[in-house]
Amino acid sequence: MKLYPCDKCDNGQIARYGHVDNGVCFKCNGKGKLPYDPSPKGYIENNFEWSEQERLEIEAEQEMIARAEEENWRIANNIEPY
């Protein structure tokens, strides 16, 4: 099996975390190698699309939050709500 260098540590140790479990890398369990390629080649973090209904619900919620924040700001600054 091909092993790849861990992208989080230096040979299984993370010096700045020496105070936590002696700096052992949790990603590779202190081995410094991973059984998979950790590079993000071609990886798309958000590789999904919202359905139209989900998108509309999210937009409505964001608008509601924005209105509530503006109203709270107006109240905090003694400005009459419109």
TORTOR-643380 format. One record per residue: residue in three letters; x, y, z of N, C-alpha, C, O, CB in turn. Coordinates in steps of 0.02 Angstrom, whole numbers, m for minus. Glycine has a CB too. Example, Ala and Ser with C-alpha at 12.3 -4.5 7.8 and 13.67 -1.06 7.14 Angstrom:
2
REC   resn     n.xx     n.yy     n.zz    ca.xx    ca.yy    ca.zz     c.xx     c.yy     c.zz     o.xx     o.yy     o.zz    cb.xx    cb.yy    cb.zz
REC    ALA      660     m284      390      615     m225      390      660     m165      390      712     m166      423      565     m224      452
REC    SER      642     m112      354      684      m53      357      645        2      394      670       57      402      704      m30      286
END
This chain:
82
REC   resn     n.xx     n.yy     n.zz    ca.xx    ca.yy    ca.zz     c.xx     c.yy     c.zz     o.xx     o.yy     o.zz    cb.xx    cb.yy    cb.zz
REC    MET       42      m59        0        0        0        0       44       62        0       93       66       38      m48        0       61
REC    LYS       27      110      m43       66      171      m47       47      217       11      m12      225       27       54      206     m115
REC    LEU       97      246       42       86      293       97      108      363       76      156      371       39      123      271      161
REC    TYR       71      413       99       85      483       82      106      520      145       83      503      200       23      516       49
REC    PRO      149      570      139      169      609      198      108      647      226       67      674      189      225      659      180
REC    CYS      104      648      291       50      684      325       59      759      313      115      786      318       50      669      402
REC    ASP        5      793      297        8      864      284       m1      907      346        0      969      341      m45      883      233
REC    LYS       m9      877      404      m19      915      466       41      915      512       44      956      558      m78      888      502
REC    CYS       88      871      502      143      864      550      210      856      517      216      855      455      130      805      596
REC    ASP      260      852      558      328      839      535      350      772      564      374      768      620      377      897      557
REC    ASN      341      720      524      361      653      545      324      628      607      353      594      650      435      651      558
REC    GLY      260      644      611      219      618      666      215      662      727      179      647      774      244      552      686
REC    GLN      252      717      728      253      762      785      236      833      764      252      854      708      322      761      820
REC    ILE      202      869      808      188      940      798      218      976      858      190      975      913      110      954      790
REC    ALA      275     1008      846      314     1037      901      274     1087      943      279     1087     1004      375     1072      873
REC    ARG      235     1130      911      199     1181      949      144     1152      994      118     1187     1038      169     1232      902
REC    TYR      127     1089      983       78     1055     1026      111     1003     1071       80      952     1088       24     1023      983
REC    GLY      173     1014     1088      209      968     1131      177      957     1199      187      906     1231      279      992     1141
REC    HIS      137     1006     1220      102     1002     1285       39      959     1281        9      943     1333       85     1072     1310
REC    VAL       19      939     1220      m41      897     1212      m19      829     1186        1      823     1128      m92      931     1163
REC    ASP      m24      779     1227       m5      711     1208       64      708     1176       75      673     1128      m58      682     1160
REC    ASN      110      747     1205      180      751     1182      186      771     1108      235      753     1076      213      684     1193
REC    GLY      137      807     1083      141      832     1014      127      781      961      140      794      902      207      860     1003
REC    VAL      100      724      979       85      672      929       29      697      884      m22      722      908       64      605      964
REC    CYS       39      689      819      m11      710      770      m71      664      773      m64      603      767       20      711      699
REC    PHE     m130      692      781     m191      652      785     m213      628      715     m247      577      709     m247      691      818
REC    LYS     m195      666      664     m217      647      597     m185      582      573     m219      540      544     m200      703      548
REC    CYS     m120      574      586      m86      513      563      m68      467      622      m34      417      612      m22      531      524
REC    ASN      m90      483      682      m75      444      742        0      438      756       23      387      780     m105      375      737
REC    GLY       37      491      739      108      492      754      152      454      705      211      446      717      119      466      821
REC    LYS      123      430      651      162      391      603      195      435      550      246      415      521      117      340      568
REC    GLY      167      494      538      196      538      487      175      520      416      193      555      369      270      538      491
REC    LYS      137      467      409      115      443      343       40      430      345       12      412      397      154      379      322
REC    LEU        8      438      287      m63      426      280      m75      376      223      m38      376      175     m102      492      268
REC    PRO     m127      335      228     m142      287      175     m177      318      115     m193      283       68     m185      231      203
REC    TYR     m188      384      117     m221      418       62     m183      484       48     m146      508       90     m296      432       77
REC    ASP     m193      511      m10     m161      573      m30     m200      631        2     m258      643      m16     m158      580     m107
REC    PRO     m168      669       48     m204      722       82     m210      787       41     m243      834       63     m171      737      147
REC    SER     m178      789      m17     m180      851      m57     m251      860      m85     m284      811     m102     m128      848     m114
REC    PRO     m273      922      m90     m342      936     m112     m352      938     m187     m396      974     m211     m364     1000      m83
REC    LYS     m313      900     m225     m319      901     m298     m390      886     m320     m417      832     m306     m270      851     m330
REC    GLY     m421      934     m354     m487      922     m381     m542      919     m329     m600      906     m347     m488      860     m420
REC    TYR     m526      930     m267     m577      926     m215     m616      991     m211     m587     1045     m207     m544      910     m146
REC    ILE     m680      986     m213     m724     1044     m206     m759     1037     m139     m797      990     m129     m775     1051     m265
REC    GLU     m746     1084      m94     m773     1078      m26     m849     1077      m26     m880     1036        8     m749     1137       17
REC    ASN     m879     1121      m64     m952     1124      m67     m976     1095     m134    m1000     1131     m177     m979     1196      m58
REC    ASN     m969     1030     m141     m987     1001     m206    m1060      977     m206    m1075      922     m229     m940      942     m223
REC    PHE    m1103     1019     m181    m1175     1004     m183    m1211     1069     m202    m1182     1123     m199    m1201      976     m115
REC    GLU    m1272     1062     m222    m1312     1121     m239    m1376     1118     m197    m1404     1065     m185    m1328     1123     m314
REC    TRP    m1397     1178     m176    m1460     1182     m139    m1518     1174     m188    m1515     1195     m245    m1466     1250     m102
REC    SER    m1571     1142     m164    m1631     1140     m205    m1661     1210     m205    m1644     1251     m163    m1683     1087     m179
REC    GLU    m1705     1224     m252    m1736     1290     m257    m1773     1307     m193    m1770     1364     m169    m1784     1293     m317
REC    GLN    m1808     1259     m165    m1846     1270     m102    m1798     1287      m45    m1811     1333       m6    m1889     1208      m85
REC    GLU    m1744     1249      m38    m1695     1262       15    m1664     1331        7    m1655     1368       55    m1640     1209       16
REC    ARG    m1648     1349      m56    m1617     1414      m69    m1665     1470      m49    m1644     1519      m19    m1598     1420     m142
REC    LEU    m1728     1464      m67    m1778     1515      m50    m1787     1521       26    m1793     1576       52    m1845     1499      m83
REC    GLU    m1788     1464       61    m1795     1465      134    m1734     1499      166    m1742     1537      214    m1803     1393      161
REC    ILE    m1675     1485      141    m1614     1515      169    m1614     1590      157    m1598     1629      202    m1551     1483      137
REC    GLU    m1632     1611       96    m1635     1683       81    m1685     1718      126    m1671     1773      151    m1653     1694        8
REC    ALA    m1744     1688      136    m1795     1718      179    m1770     1724      251    m1781     1775      284    m1860     1676      177
REC    GLU    m1736     1673      275    m1709     1675      343    m1655     1729      349    m1652     1765      399    m1680     1607      362
REC    GLN    m1613     1735      299    m1560     1787      300    m1591     1857      300    m1566     1901      335    m1513     1778      240
REC    GLU    m1643     1867      261    m1677     1932      260    m1709     1947      328    m1706     2004      352    m1730     1933      205
REC    MET    m1739     1897      358    m1770     1906      424    m1717     1924      476    m1729     1969      517    m1807     1841      445
REC    ILE    m1661     1892      474    m1606     1907      520    m1581     1978      510    m1569     2014      558    m1549     1856      512
REC    ALA    m1572     1997      447    m1548     2065      431    m1597     2117      457    m1576     2168      485    m1538     2073      356
REC    ARG    m1663     2106      448    m1712     2154      474    m1710     2158      550    m1714     2212      578    m1783     2134      451
REC    ALA    m1704     2100      583    m1701     2099      656    m1638     2135      681    m1641     2171      731    m1703     2027      682
REC    GLU    m1582     2125      648    m1520     2159      668    m1526     2234      660    m1505     2272      703    m1461     2133      627
REC    GLU    m1557     2255      604    m1566     2327      594    m1613     2357      646    m1600     2411      673    m1593     2341      523
REC    GLU    m1667     2321      661    m1714     2345      712    m1680     2350      780    m1690     2398      816    m1775     2298      715
REC    ASN    m1640     2300      798    m1604     2302      862    m1555     2359      864    m1546     2391      916    m1568     2236      874
REC    TRP    m1521     2373      807    m1474     2429      804    m1511     2495      814    m1487     2539      850    m1436     2428      737
REC    ARG    m1569     2502      781    m1608     2563      787    m1631     2573      860    m1627     2629      886    m1669     2562      741
REC    ILE    m1653     2521      891    m1675     2526      961    m1616     2545     1006    m1622     2588     1049    m1707     2459      985
REC    ALA    m1558     2512      996    m1499     2526     1037    m1474     2598     1028    m1444     2625     1074    m1444     2477     1020
REC    ASN    m1487     2628      970    m1464     2695      956    m1520     2747      961    m1513     2803      936    m1432     2698      888
REC    ASN    m1575     2728      991    m1633     2772     1001    m1657     2804      936    m1672     2864      935    m1615     2827     1051
REC    ILE    m1661     2765      884    m1686     2788      820    m1754     2754      809    m1762     2694      818    m1636     2772      761
REC    GLU    m1803     2795      790    m1870     2768      780    m1870     2716      724    m1841     2727      671    m1920     2825      764
REC    PRO    m1903     2660      736    m1910     2611      682    m1953     2641      627    m1997     2682      641    m1942     2545      707
REC    TYR    m1941     2624      566    m1979     2652      510    m2043     2614      499    m2082     2631      454    m1938     2651      446
END
